[in-house]
Amino acid sequence: MRITPSVLNADLSRLSDEIARIPSADGVHLDVMDDHFVPNMTFGLPVVTAVRAATTLPLDIHLMIEDPDRWAPGYTEAGAEIVTFHIEAASAPIRLIREIHRLGGKAGVALNPATPANTIAALVDEIDLVLVMSVEPGFGGQSFLPVVLPKVAEIRHLITASGRDILLQMDGGVSDQTIARCVEAGADTFVAGSAVFRADDPDVAVTQLRDLAKAAASQNPPDYDGAGFR
């Protein structure tokens, strides 16, 4: 069970200090938005490069941008452990996944809430992570959409059938109230923004979320073992 806090809800004016508050995290989730694929703009490659120099935590890049085929490899070259792009935006996803691998990174594919699970069925022999959006992408602090849980279960079956170590990540509205349901559906990696950075002690929040996920997993033993970020 992995917790990768999103800095979208952190104080971006002191990003290095904010990341230093989550030493127990399994990675740092960085949401790159371009105000085209989603109606919001955050930051790009220069900020990710600066974050890489400021932390030893694995970097989990989520590209909510148009034309990831062009831009995604640069984030791997900047030192990100895993780069995730949206299947809805990629022109040649298999070629892009292989380019990220060639550069030494791991590749993830993200699905919007309305995108069906079978969209990535042809990619399970290539990818390292599937990210399921449990809110509409673009803004932090939204409410969890339970309608995506059956899709998570369907993707878990695809992963299990593949026999490969593929992380199944959920992003959006993950909190102490929702994480157990995500685990029960088959997720093993969780992006939490508000639930972590709006807590009095973000690192305690990370530990508590992980403990809740582990408790849920112990009641619903998984038949998978994700490879992790490192």
N, C-alpha and C positions, 0 to 999 in steps of 0.2 A: 504494500500500500504506500503510494508515493504522493507527497504534497508539494506542489510547485506553485507558490504564491505569485499572483499577477501584480505587477507594480502599478497597474492602471489606477488602483485606489491608494497608492502611496503618495507621499509628497515628492513630486517629480523635481522640485527645486533643490532637493537634497537626496538624490536617488542613491548615491553611494552609502550614505548614512542609513537610509531606510533598508537597504539590502543587508547591511551589517546587523540589523535587528532580527534577522531570520536565519541564524546559523544552522538550525536543525532542519531546514528545508532540504528537499531532495533536488531542487533546482530553482531557478528564477525564470518565471514566465514573462516574456516581453511581447506585448501586443503592438505590432507595427501596423498602422492604419494610414490610408492614403487619401481619405475623403472622396474616393471614387467607388471602390468596391463596397465600402461602408460609409455612412454619413458622419464620419469623424476623422480627425487627424491626430496622430500622436507624435511619433518620432521615427527616425530611420537608421540607416547604417552607422552614421557617426556616433549616435548615442549608444548603440549596441557595442561598438568598438570600445567606447569609454567604459561601459559596464564590464566588458571582458577584462579590462586592465584593473578593475577595482575589486573583483571577487574571484574566488576559486570555485564557487558553486557552479554546477553545470547550467548552461544557458539554453532555455527552451523557447525558441522564437516562433511566434504565431503570426504569420503574414496574412493580414486581411487587406490585400492589395490586388489591383489589376496587374496583369502580366507578371506573375511570379516566375514564369519560365526565364525571364530576363534577370530578375532581381534576386531570387532565392540563393543562387550559388554564392553570391557575395557575402551572405551572412555566415555561410559555412567557412568561407575563407577568413572571416573575421574571428573565428574561434568558437562559434556556437556548436554545442554538442548535437543539437537536433533542430532542424528547421522544418516547420509545418506550413504547408500551403493549402489553399482551398481548392477542392476538386472542381468547384463551380467556376474557378477563374483560370485554371491551367489549360493550356492548349495541347501540350504533349506531356501528360503526367509521368508516364514511365520513363521517358527520356530525361525529364527533370530529376526524378528520383535517382536514376543512375548517375547523373552528373553530381548530385549531392554526395552520393556514395564515393564517387571517384575522388572527390575533394577531401574525403576522410570524415564526413559527417553522417548522421542518421537522418532519415527523411520521414516526415509525417504527412498525413492527408487529413484535412478537416472537412466536416460536413455541416452545413447549416441545418437548422431544425427541420425544415421541410424536405431536405434531400434524403432520398431513400437509401437504406443500407446497401442494397445491391449495386449501387453506383460504384462502390470500391471493390466489388467481388473480384474483378480481374486484376487487382493490384496487390492482393494479399501475399503473393510470392515475392513482392518487391519492397514493401514498406516496413518501417520499424515502429510506427505509431499510427493509430487512428484517433482523431480528436472529434468528439461529438459535441456540438454546441447545444447547450440546454437553455440558452436565451438567444434572441436575435443578435447577431454580432454588431459591434460598434460602440457600445457603452457599458461601463461597469455598473454594478449595483442593481441589476434587473432581477426580477423574480424568476425562480426556477420553473421550467416548463416540464411537468411530469410526462407529457405526451411523448417525449423522446425516449423514455425508458424501454419500451418494446424494441425500438431500433437498436439500442445499446445491446440488448439481449441477442438480437439477430446478428449483430456484428461479432459478439463474443462467440457465437456458434461458428461463424466464418473463420475466425482466428483459430479456434480449437481444431476445426477440420483441417486447417492448413498445416498444423503441427509446428508452426513457427512461433518464436518469441516476439510477439507484437504487443506493445503497450496499448491499452484502451483508456483514453483520457476523456474526462468530462470537464467542460468549461462553461460556467455561467450559473450563478445562484447556488453554488456549492457552499454548504454551511453545516453546522452541527445538526440542523433540522432535516437536511436532505442527503447527507453523504451515505447513510446506511442504505437508502433506497438505490443509490447509484452502485454501491458494491453488490447488492442483491441482483441488480440487472447484469453485472459482469464487468464493471469498470474497475481498474486498479490504480489509476493515476488521476489526480484531482487538482484542478486550477481553482484557487480560492483567492479572491481579492479583498472584498469588503470584510469577509469573515476573519481575515488575518490582519490587515493593516488598519482596520478600525477598532481592533481589540486594544485593551490597555497594554498588553504584552504580546506582540505579534508572534514571538517564538513559542510562547506557551500555547497560543492558538493553533500553531502548526502541529505541535505535539498532541494536543487534544483531538484535532481532526484526524490525525493518523491513528490514534488509539481507538477512536470511534469506528474508523474504517476497518481496522484489524479485528475489532470485536464483531462487527457485522460479517466479516469474512470467515471468522471462526464458526459462525452459525450457518454459513453457506459456503462450505469448503470449495474453493475454486479449482478448476482442472487446468490451470495455466500457470506459467512462471515467466513474467516479463523480463526482458533483458536489461532494463534500466537505462540510464543515460550514459553511464561511464563505459 
